[in-house]
Amino acid sequence: VQLVESGGGLVQPGGSLRLACVASGFPFSSYAMSWYRQAPGKEREKVAYITSVGDTTNYADSVKGRFTISRDNAKNTVYLQMNTLNPEDTAVYYCNARRLNYVFWGQGTQVTVSS
């Protein structure tokens, strides 16, 4: 099982980034997917969620209206489009797959928002 995130980096306040997470080794289309983030000294928090078929999404209040989660089951990939980024969005972003008692995590990708 692998979840490999990409797309992180350094961006100025107000900028955008698109994260991607490519899955392998499990039936991706059967799993709900989420993005979490963890800032230094803070607990990991869930920022976005999408069902296995992509018909339902939800977001943390802190990112609602700025972030969009989507998935392409044909490519075994989940995305996180992040717009209007601010310094408080600086964190390591993790991809998460969940189905019943099965939970998988990626290694994370760093997002830094700074001028």
N, C-alpha and C positions, 0 to 999 in steps of 0.2 A: 504494500500500500504506500502510495506517495501522493502528497499534495505539495506542489511547488508554486510558490508565489513569485510574482515579478511585478515590475512597474513602479516600485518605490523610488524615492530620491529626494533631492532638495528642490523646493519650490518657494517662490515668493508669496507673501500673503495676497489673497485674492486669486491665486492661480488654481490650476486644475491638474489632477493626475488620474490615471486609470490603472487600477491594479487588476491583475489576472491571476488566477489559480488553476493550474492544470492538474487534474486528478488521474491516477492510474492504479490498477490493482484491486478495484472494487467496482460494483455496479453503480456508477455515478448517478445515473438517472433515477435511481431508487432512494437517493439520499437528499434530505434537506441540507442546505448549505448556509453557512453564516460567515460573516467577517467580524472579527474581534480586534480590539486594539489594546495595547498596554503602554502607557506612558511611564517614564522613570518615576519610581516611588509610588505608583498608583496600582490599583488592582486591574486585572484584565476586564474589559467591558465589551459586551456585544453591541455592535453598531448597526448591523443589518442582517436580515434573514430572508431566505427565499425557499419556498416549498420545492419538492422534488420535480414537479412539473412546471414550476415557475408561475403559477397562477395567483400566488399570494406573497406579498412582501411586507416586512415591517422594519421600522428604524428606531434607533434611539432618538430621543427628543433633541439631543445636541447636534444631530446631523440631518434631521428631517428637512426636506426641501433643498438640501445641498448635495447629498449622496444618493446614488442610485445603484442598487444591486440587480444583476441580471445573470442569466446563465444560457449556455449553448450546450445542450445535452449531446449533440452530435460531435462536439469537440471536447467533451468532458471538461469544460471550463466554466468557471464562475468569475464574474467581473465586479469591480466596485468603481464606479465613476464618481470622482470626488471633485466638486466645484466649490468655488468661493472659500478656499482653504484659509484657515487662520492658525496662528501659532499654537492654539490649544489642540489642534488636530495632530500635532507632532507625537508620534508613537511608533511602536512596531506593530504592524498589522498582520494578523494571522487569519488564515483560511481554516474553516472547520466543517467537517462532514458528520452528519448524525443520522442514524436510523436505529430505532429501538435502543438496544444497549451498546450499539457499535458507534464509537466516536473516534474520529481521526483529526489530527492537526498538522498543519504545515509548519515550516521552520520560521516563517515570518519574513516580512520585508519592511525596512525602515522608511518612514515618511517624516521628513523634516520640513517644517514651514517656517521660513525665516528670511528676513531681508538682509 
